[in-house]
Amino acid sequence: MILRVFLPFALGYFLSFLLRVVNAVIAPDLVSELDLDASDLGLMTSTFFIAFAATQLPLGLLLDRYGPRKVESLLMLFTAAGCLLFFWAEAFPLLLLGRAMIGFGVSACMMAAFKAYVSWVPKERLPLINGCHLAAGGLGAIAGTAPVEFLAGEIGWRGIFLVFAGLSVVISFLIYFVIPRRGEIPPLLSVGQQFREYGQIFRSHYFWRIAPFTIMSQAAFFALQALWSGPWLRDVAGLERNLVASTLGFIAIAVFSGFLVGGFITDWLRRHHISPITVGCIGMKLCLLPQALLLVADDFSYVQLLAVWMSFALFGTGGYLVYPGLSQHFPADLAGRVNTGLNSMVFTMAFAAQWLVGEIIELWPLQENGGYAVEGYRAGIILLLCAQILAVVWYYLQPLILNKKRSSIETG
């Protein structure tokens, strides 16, 4: 029975992640065919994230009210429509709209599954099943590299999105008709009362200790892994297009490994009373090192470059481990809204980070071969690193500040 629930949702998340990262491979085709610059490419690709983010708060209400099966099956039809619009697009505004519809359509692929697993999986096994679900996304990231490069050569980037549209419809039907019905009785509270309960989350000091670090870490992870890794490998490392695609494949394998291993490690450490949040924060801190190495990596050998990028991908998945740990600090009926509340901020910042890196890169003139300047990439990565370091400082300072305030009130 668990497989009957897991597989349709896992297929949805597979496609979600594939669509998230596909532009890293087809970026040269989009740039040449539609005459996009770095700013256009960053804005268009990151539109996925802002549409995704805008959906999260109402999504939490919908999941708690109507259940994940109905909500995600409907949204996957919007994914299909977005893919078709991207397929037809001949101008930049239509690309933006298509990309936004795709982001809106896949916005429930992680949260709906997490909500469903709460109804079908024992609580102590949730970190493991959530890790396996995230690993399905890692497989989507792998499929979005060399396989997409091969298909682009056979049917073109437009043909790829036509295939994605068909897959979205199939997954929508699987989720609606295969997954058993459970937990779909609407709550007694009104929509307004449910929405006001977000205040309980956003007033939590614990939430605001964890959220900034997770937001900044995941924004950097999405900005680089989902788009700028491909152009970086071309312009900074000087790799040919086929080698860029295969390298992105190795990076995606590291993402898959991070999700899968993270799930098993978290499940094992749970028995020793170590929180998923602790594991996630360790991963996010370790992720700072490969990002720093990217600043001096233009003279690295290929093996060294690969090690740096795979380390970045492996540790960058740590932010996902925060979600199940954070939701356990709130009442069970708020679990969907805790995760979507955090996710709304993560993807808003991911939109800003991906677009802003493109704007920064655009400040430097093109290289003689037409590629973007090395200095532009370096400046963009420095900005991402600084934001994450400030969030780490806040993670450690916030409890001290709160304790000092409490002491002042007690002594006052």
C-alpha positions in Angstrom: 0.0 0.0 0.0 2.8 2.4 0.8 4.2 1.9 -2.7 0.8 2.7 -4.2 1.0 6.0 -2.4 4.7 6.6 -2.9 5.2 5.9 -6.6 2.7 8.4 -8.1 4.0 11.2 -5.9 7.6 10.3 -6.5 7.0 10.4 -10.3 5.6 13.9 -9.8 8.6 15.1 -7.9 10.9 13.4 -10.5 9.3 15.6 -13.2 9.3 18.7 -10.9 13.1 18.5 -10.4 13.7 17.7 -14.0 11.8 20.9 -15.1 13.6 22.9 -12.4 17.1 22.1 -13.8 16.5 21.6 -17.5 17.4 25.1 -18.5 21.0 24.5 -17.3 21.4 22.2 -20.3 19.2 23.9 -22.9 20.4 27.5 -22.0 22.7 27.7 -25.2 19.7 26.8 -27.4 17.4 29.4 -25.7 20.1 32.1 -25.9 20.9 31.5 -29.6 17.3 30.9 -30.9 15.6 33.7 -28.9 18.5 36.1 -28.5 18.5 36.2 -24.7 21.2 37.8 -22.5 22.3 36.7 -19.0 19.7 38.9 -17.3 16.9 37.5 -19.5 18.0 33.9 -19.0 18.2 34.4 -15.2 14.8 36.1 -15.0 13.1 33.6 -17.2 14.5 30.6 -15.4 13.9 32.0 -11.9 10.3 32.8 -12.8 9.7 29.2 -11.9 10.7 30.0 -8.3 8.6 33.1 -7.8 5.5 31.3 -9.2 6.3 28.4 -6.9 6.8 30.7 -3.9 3.5 32.6 -4.5 1.6 29.3 -4.4 2.9 28.0 -1.1 0.8 29.8 1.5 -2.6 29.0 -0.1 -1.2 25.6 -1.0 -0.8 24.8 2.7 -4.5 25.6 3.3 -5.6 23.6 0.3 -3.6 20.6 1.3 -5.0 20.7 4.8 -8.5 21.3 3.6 -8.9 19.1 0.5 -6.1 16.6 0.7 -2.9 16.1 -1.4 -4.4 13.7 -4.0 -7.0 16.2 -5.3 -4.7 19.2 -5.1 -1.6 17.8 -6.8 -3.5 16.0 -9.6 -5.1 19.4 -10.5 -1.9 21.3 -10.4 -0.1 18.8 -12.6 -2.5 19.8 -15.4 -1.3 23.4 -15.1 2.3 21.9 -15.5 1.2 20.4 -18.7 -0.3 23.7 -19.9 2.9 25.5 -19.0 5.1 23.0 -20.9 2.8 23.4 -24.0 3.1 27.2 -23.8 6.9 26.9 -23.4 6.9 24.6 -26.5 4.9 27.2 -28.6 6.7 30.3 -27.3 8.4 32.5 -30.0 9.0 35.5 -27.7 10.4 36.2 -24.3 7.1 37.1 -22.6 5.6 33.8 -23.5 8.6 32.0 -22.2 8.2 33.8 -18.9 4.5 32.9 -18.7 5.2 29.3 -19.6 7.9 29.0 -17.0 5.7 30.6 -14.4 2.9 28.1 -15.1 5.3 25.2 -14.8 6.5 26.6 -11.4 2.9 27.0 -10.3 2.0 23.5 -11.5 4.7 21.6 -9.7 4.5 23.7 -6.5 2.8 20.8 -4.6 5.1 18.0 -5.7 7.1 17.9 -2.4 4.6 19.3 0.1 1.6 17.2 -1.1 3.7 14.0 -0.8 5.0 15.0 2.7 1.3 15.6 3.7 0.2 12.2 2.3 3.0 10.3 3.9 1.9 11.5 7.4 -1.4 9.6 6.8 0.2 6.4 5.5 3.6 6.0 7.1 4.5 5.5 10.8 5.9 8.7 12.3 9.3 7.2 13.1 9.8 6.2 9.4 8.9 9.6 8.0 12.5 10.8 7.6 13.3 7.7 5.6 10.3 7.8 3.2 10.8 11.6 2.8 14.4 11.0 1.9 13.4 8.4 -0.7 10.9 10.9 -2.1 13.6 13.5 -2.4 15.9 11.0 -4.0 13.2 10.7 -6.8 13.8 14.4 -7.4 17.6 13.6 -7.5 16.8 11.1 -10.3 14.9 13.9 -12.1 18.0 16.1 -11.8 20.1 13.3 -13.4 17.5 12.9 -16.2 17.7 16.7 -16.8 21.4 16.5 -17.8 22.9 14.1 -20.4 19.5 12.5 -21.3 18.0 15.9 -22.0 21.1 16.9 -24.0 20.7 13.7 -26.1 16.9 14.3 -26.6 17.6 17.9 -27.5 19.8 16.7 -30.3 17.1 14.3 -31.5 13.9 16.3 -31.2 15.0 19.8 -30.2 14.3 21.7 -26.9 10.7 22.3 -28.0 10.1 18.6 -28.6 11.4 17.9 -25.1 8.7 20.2 -23.6 6.0 18.5 -25.6 7.1 15.2 -24.0 7.1 16.9 -20.6 3.5 18.0 -21.2 2.4 14.5 -21.9 4.2 13.2 -18.8 2.4 15.8 -16.6 -1.0 14.6 -17.8 -0.1 10.9 -17.1 1.2 11.7 -13.6 -1.9 13.8 -12.9 -4.2 10.8 -13.7 -2.0 8.4 -11.7 -2.1 10.6 -8.6 -5.9 11.0 -8.8 -6.9 7.5 -9.6 -4.2 5.3 -8.1 -3.7 6.8 -4.7 -6.3 5.7 -2.2 -8.5 8.2 -0.5 -7.7 9.1 3.1 -7.7 12.3 5.1 -9.8 14.2 2.6 -12.5 15.4 5.0 -12.4 19.2 5.2 -11.5 20.6 8.6 -14.2 22.3 10.7 -12.3 25.6 10.6 -13.1 28.2 7.9 -10.5 29.1 5.3 -10.0 32.4 7.1 -9.4 30.7 10.5 -6.9 28.4 8.9 -5.1 31.2 7.3 -4.9 33.1 10.6 -3.2 30.1 12.1 -0.2 31.0 10.0 0.4 33.6 12.7 1.2 30.9 15.2 4.0 29.8 12.9 5.4 33.2 12.0 5.4 34.4 15.6 7.6 31.5 16.6 11.2 32.4 17.6 12.3 28.9 16.8 11.0 29.2 13.3 12.9 32.5 12.8 16.1 31.0 14.1 16.1 28.2 11.5 14.4 29.9 8.6 17.0 32.4 7.5 19.8 29.8 7.2 17.6 27.4 5.3 16.3 30.1 3.0 19.8 31.5 2.1 21.4 28.0 1.7 18.6 26.7 -0.5 18.5 29.9 -2.6 22.2 29.5 -3.4 21.7 25.8 -4.1 18.9 26.4 -6.5 20.5 29.4 -8.2 23.7 27.6 -9.0 22.6 24.0 -9.4 19.4 24.7 -11.4 20.9 27.2 -13.9 24.3 28.8 -13.5 26.3 25.6 -13.0 26.0 24.9 -16.8 27.1 28.3 -18.0 29.9 28.3 -15.3 31.3 25.1 -16.6 31.3 26.4 -20.1 32.7 29.9 -19.4 34.9 29.5 -16.4 36.1 25.9 -16.7 36.1 26.0 -20.5 34.3 22.7 -21.1 32.7 21.7 -24.4 28.9 21.3 -24.5 28.9 17.5 -24.3 31.3 17.5 -21.4 29.2 20.2 -19.6 26.1 17.9 -19.9 28.0 14.9 -18.6 29.4 16.9 -15.7 26.0 18.2 -14.8 25.0 14.5 -14.8 27.6 13.8 -12.1 26.4 16.8 -10.2 22.9 15.5 -10.3 24.1 12.1 -9.1 25.5 13.8 -6.1 22.1 15.5 -5.5 20.4 12.1 -5.7 23.0 10.7 -3.3 22.6 13.6 -0.9 18.8 13.1 -0.7 19.0 9.3 -0.3 21.9 9.2 2.1 20.4 12.1 4.1 17.2 10.1 4.5 19.0 7.1 5.8 21.4 9.0 8.1 18.5 11.1 9.5 16.5 7.9 10.1 19.5 6.3 11.9 20.3 9.4 14.0 16.7 9.7 15.1 17.2 6.6 17.2 20.0 8.5 19.0 17.8 11.5 19.6 19.5 13.7 17.0 17.1 16.0 15.2 16.9 16.2 11.4 17.4 20.0 11.8 20.8 19.3 13.4 21.8 17.1 10.4 20.5 19.6 7.9 22.4 22.5 9.5 25.6 20.5 9.4 25.1 19.8 5.7 24.3 23.5 5.0 27.5 24.6 6.8 29.6 22.1 4.9 28.1 23.4 1.7 29.8 26.8 2.2 33.3 25.3 1.6 32.8 24.1 -2.1 31.1 27.5 -2.9 34.2 29.3 -1.5 36.4 27.0 -3.6 34.5 28.0 -6.8 36.0 31.5 -6.4 39.5 30.1 -7.1 38.5 27.1 -9.2 39.3 28.5 -12.7 42.7 26.9 -12.7 41.6 23.5 -11.2 41.9 20.3 -13.0 38.8 18.6 -14.3 38.8 16.1 -11.4 39.2 18.9 -8.9 36.3 20.8 -10.5 34.1 17.7 -10.4 34.9 17.1 -6.8 34.0 20.7 -5.8 30.7 20.7 -7.7 29.7 17.3 -6.5 30.5 18.3 -2.9 28.3 21.4 -3.4 25.5 19.3 -4.7 25.8 16.6 -2.0 25.8 19.0 1.0 23.4 21.5 -0.6 20.6 18.9 -0.1 20.9 19.4 3.7 18.4 22.2 3.7 15.6 19.7 2.8 16.2 17.8 6.0 15.1 20.9 8.0 11.4 20.6 6.8 10.4 17.4 8.7 12.3 18.4 11.8 10.8 21.9 11.9 7.2 20.7 11.4 7.6 18.4 14.4 7.9 21.5 16.6 4.3 22.5 15.9 0.9 20.9 16.2 0.3 18.1 13.7 -2.6 20.0 12.1 -0.2 22.9 11.2 2.4 20.6 9.6 1.4 21.4 6.0 1.4 25.1 6.7 4.8 25.1 8.5 6.4 23.5 5.5 4.7 25.7 2.9 5.4 28.8 5.0 9.1 28.0 4.9 8.9 27.0 1.3 7.3 30.2 0.2 10.3 32.2 1.5 12.9 29.7 0.2 11.6 29.9 -3.3 11.1 33.7 -3.2 14.7 34.0 -2.3 15.7 31.4 -4.9 14.0 33.6 -7.5 15.8 36.7 -6.3 19.2 34.9 -6.1 19.0 33.3 -9.6 17.9 36.5 -11.3 20.4 38.6 -9.3 23.3 36.4 -10.2 22.3 37.0 -13.9 22.1 40.7 -13.4 25.6 40.7 -11.7 27.1 38.7 -14.5 25.7 41.1 -17.0 27.7 44.0 -15.5 30.9 42.6 -17.1 31.5 42.6 -20.9 31.4 39.3 -22.7 34.6 37.3 -23.3 36.0 37.2 -26.8 34.4 33.7 -27.4 31.0 35.1 -26.5 30.9 33.6 -23.0 30.2 35.5 -19.8 33.0 37.0 -17.8 34.7 35.0 -15.0 34.6 38.0 -12.8 30.8 38.1 -13.1 30.4 34.6 -11.9 32.8 35.2 -9.0 31.0 38.3 -7.9 27.6 36.5 -7.9 29.0 33.6 -5.8 30.5 36.0 -3.3 27.1 37.6 -2.9 25.5 34.2 -2.2 28.2 33.3 0.2 27.9 36.5 2.2 24.1 36.1 2.6 24.6 32.5 3.9 27.4 33.5 6.3 25.1 36.3 7.8 22.4 33.6 8.2 24.8 31.3 10.0 25.7 34.1 12.4 22.0 34.8 13.1 21.5 31.1 13.7 24.0 31.2 16.6 23.3 34.7 17.9 19.5 34.6 18.0 19.2 32.3 21.1 21.7 34.5 22.9 19.8 37.7 22.1 16.5 36.1 23.3 18.1 34.9 26.5 19.5 38.3 27.1 16.1 39.9 26.6 14.5 37.4 29.0 17.1 38.1 31.6 16.6 41.8 31.3 12.8 41.4 31.7 13.2 39.1 34.8 15.7 41.5 36.5 13.8 44.6 35.5 
